[in-house]
Amino acid sequence: MKRVTDLVESVHTLVAVQLKDLRRALHGAGNYVLAGPFVRHRVTYQVWTAMSDERKESAVKRFLADSGARQTPTTVESTDGELRVLNYGKVARKPEQRQRPRASRTRSKRQ
């Protein structure tokens, strides 16, 4: 049976390898690709090589701190691209007004 220190060491090396793979995924190298909402953290390889170590670390920290939750855009653009309007989260409603699900609508009994 392995000692606890050996186990901790092996977990530490596994985590280090995963962090290296994560860094490679940020600039498009390696076996992994950024998915969905995390694509905004992608940096081209040329920019990555030109970055200082501090900027690379801050990019990795920003990526790790991102929960992947979608941020609502501040403006909405029309399909032809000619019109932009502010995006309001909710439509104005009267107090206590709600939209019922279709299944919960009341129906009268047929006689």
C-alpha positions as CSV (number, residue, x, y, z in Angstrom):
1,M,0.0,0.0,0.0
2,K,1.2,3.5,-0.8
3,R,2.0,6.0,1.8
4,V,-0.1,9.1,2.1
5,T,2.8,11.3,1.0
6,D,3.1,9.3,-2.2
7,L,-0.6,9.7,-2.9
8,V,-0.4,13.4,-2.3
9,E,2.5,13.7,-4.6
10,S,0.8,11.8,-7.4
11,V,-2.3,13.9,-7.1
12,H,-0.1,17.0,-7.2
13,T,1.6,15.9,-10.4
14,L,-1.9,15.1,-12.0
15,V,-3.1,18.6,-11.2
16,A,0.0,20.1,-12.6
17,V,-0.4,18.2,-15.8
18,Q,-4.0,19.3,-16.1
19,L,-3.1,22.9,-15.5
20,K,-0.5,22.7,-18.3
21,D,-3.2,21.2,-20.6
22,L,-5.5,24.1,-19.6
23,R,-2.9,26.7,-20.5
24,R,-2.3,24.9,-23.9
25,A,-6.0,25.0,-24.6
26,L,-6.1,28.8,-24.0
27,H,-3.8,29.4,-27.0
28,G,-5.0,26.5,-29.2
29,A,-2.3,23.9,-28.7
30,G,-2.6,20.5,-27.0
31,N,-5.4,18.0,-26.9
32,Y,-8.2,20.1,-25.5
33,V,-10.3,22.9,-27.0
34,L,-12.3,25.6,-25.3
35,A,-16.0,25.1,-25.4
36,G,-19.1,27.2,-25.6
37,P,-19.0,30.2,-23.3
38,F,-15.3,29.9,-22.6
39,V,-14.2,30.6,-26.2
40,R,-14.0,34.3,-25.3
41,H,-10.8,33.5,-23.4
42,R,-9.0,32.1,-26.4
43,V,-5.7,33.8,-27.4
44,T,-3.9,33.2,-30.6
45,Y,-0.5,31.5,-30.4
46,Q,1.4,34.5,-31.7
47,V,-0.2,36.8,-29.0
48,W,0.4,34.1,-26.3
49,T,4.1,33.9,-27.1
50,A,4.4,37.7,-27.1
51,M,2.7,38.0,-23.7
52,S,4.7,38.4,-20.5
53,D,4.5,35.8,-17.8
54,E,2.4,38.1,-15.6
55,R,-0.2,38.6,-18.4
56,K,-0.3,34.9,-19.1
57,E,-1.0,34.2,-15.4
58,S,-3.7,36.8,-15.4
59,A,-5.4,35.3,-18.5
60,V,-5.3,31.9,-16.8
61,K,-6.8,33.3,-13.6
62,R,-9.6,35.1,-15.5
63,F,-10.4,31.8,-17.2
64,L,-10.4,29.8,-14.0
65,A,-12.6,32.5,-12.3
66,D,-15.2,32.4,-15.1
67,S,-18.3,30.3,-14.2
68,G,-19.5,30.1,-17.8
69,A,-22.7,31.9,-17.0
70,R,-24.1,33.8,-19.9
71,Q,-23.9,37.5,-19.7
72,T,-26.9,39.4,-21.2
73,P,-25.8,41.8,-23.9
74,T,-26.3,45.5,-23.3
75,T,-27.7,46.0,-26.8
76,V,-29.7,44.0,-29.2
77,E,-29.0,44.2,-32.9
78,S,-31.4,43.7,-35.8
79,T,-30.8,40.9,-38.2
80,D,-29.7,43.3,-41.0
81,G,-27.4,45.1,-38.6
82,E,-28.8,48.5,-39.1
83,L,-30.6,49.0,-35.8
84,R,-29.4,48.7,-32.3
85,V,-31.5,49.2,-29.2
86,L,-30.8,48.8,-25.5
87,N,-31.6,45.4,-24.0
88,Y,-34.0,45.6,-21.1
89,G,-34.1,42.5,-18.9
90,K,-37.8,42.6,-18.1
91,V,-40.8,44.0,-19.7
92,A,-42.8,46.4,-17.5
93,R,-45.6,44.6,-15.8
94,K,-48.4,45.5,-13.5
95,P,-47.9,44.5,-9.8
96,E,-48.8,40.9,-9.1
97,Q,-49.0,40.2,-12.8
98,R,-47.5,36.9,-14.0
99,Q,-47.6,34.8,-17.1
100,R,-49.0,31.4,-16.3
101,P,-47.7,28.2,-18.0
102,R,-49.9,26.9,-20.7
103,A,-50.7,23.8,-18.7
104,S,-52.0,25.6,-15.7
105,R,-54.7,27.6,-17.4
106,T,-58.2,27.1,-16.1
107,R,-60.7,25.5,-18.2
108,S,-64.4,25.3,-17.8
109,K,-66.2,22.0,-17.7
110,R,-68.2,21.0,-20.7
111,Q,-71.8,20.1,-19.9
